[in-house]
Amino acid sequence: MNMTNLLLLGFLPSGSEWIIIALVILLLFGGKKIPELMKGLGKGVKSFKDGVKEAKDEINKTKDEIEGPVSEGK
């Protein structure tokens, strides 16, 4: 492992710290708001994945357009 990975591992919460974090979030947002927050987070992740897929498709389409005439010319 390099030094950066070791430093990052030092800052990650352990098991009991996750429980404290969850309790603080519960206190700050309340039980009714958490499902709404998770729903919004899920929509955000889905939107991000769709954007990445769209970008990959566009790159592959452009790559195929560029490679097509080169292959036909041989």
Phi, psi and omega per residue, in radians:
M1 nan 2.477 3.090
N2 -1.536 3.064 -3.026
M3 -1.145 -0.617 -3.129
T4 -1.100 -0.772 3.124
N5 -1.102 -0.694 3.123
L6 -1.134 -0.680 3.119
L7 -1.169 -0.723 3.131
L8 -1.130 -0.685 3.130
L9 -1.117 -0.533 3.127
G10 -1.196 -0.421 -3.097
F11 -1.712 -0.146 3.131
L12 -1.318 2.421 3.129
P13 -1.206 2.556 3.068
S14 -1.602 -2.983 -3.045
G15 -0.982 -0.908 -3.088
S16 -1.211 -0.532 3.123
E17 -1.185 -0.578 3.085
W18 -1.095 -0.671 3.124
I19 -1.114 -0.759 3.118
I20 -1.108 -0.748 3.112
I21 -1.060 -0.778 3.132
A22 -1.080 -0.715 3.120
L23 -1.142 -0.709 3.110
V24 -1.108 -0.748 3.107
I25 -1.090 -0.742 3.118
L26 -1.071 -0.733 3.128
L27 -1.187 -0.685 -3.095
L28 -1.243 -0.754 -3.008
F29 -1.791 -0.355 -3.116
G30 1.397 2.782 -3.067
G31 -1.151 -0.507 -3.083
K32 -1.383 -0.502 -3.092
K33 -1.433 -0.446 -3.055
I34 -1.065 -0.801 3.097
P35 -1.040 -0.627 3.101
E36 -1.149 -0.715 3.119
L37 -1.121 -0.747 3.138
M38 -1.163 -0.636 3.097
K39 -1.107 -0.787 3.103
G40 -1.114 -0.685 3.108
L41 -1.135 -0.726 3.105
G42 -1.087 -0.730 3.098
K43 -1.118 -0.671 3.119
G44 -1.127 -0.759 3.118
V45 -1.128 -0.733 3.132
K46 -1.102 -0.758 3.124
S47 -1.086 -0.717 3.115
F48 -1.102 -0.789 3.137
K49 -1.100 -0.704 3.099
D50 -1.087 -0.711 3.124
G51 -1.128 -0.726 3.115
V52 -1.129 -0.750 3.138
K53 -1.099 -0.743 3.129
E54 -1.096 -0.715 3.126
A55 -1.145 -0.736 3.102
K56 -1.088 -0.748 3.126
D57 -1.071 -0.728 -3.138
E58 -1.141 -0.720 3.128
I59 -1.130 -0.786 3.131
N60 -1.117 -0.679 3.124
K61 -1.098 -0.793 3.138
T62 -1.128 -0.724 3.123
K63 -1.073 -0.755 3.127
D64 -1.129 -0.660 3.119
E65 -1.155 -0.647 -3.124
I66 -1.285 -0.743 -3.098
E67 -1.326 -0.428 -3.105
G68 -0.996 -0.997 -3.122
P69 -1.101 -0.546 -3.139
V70 -1.164 -0.754 3.141
S71 -1.154 -0.675 -3.104
E72 -1.254 -0.468 -3.098
G73 -1.312 -0.307 -3.084
K74 -1.324 nan nan
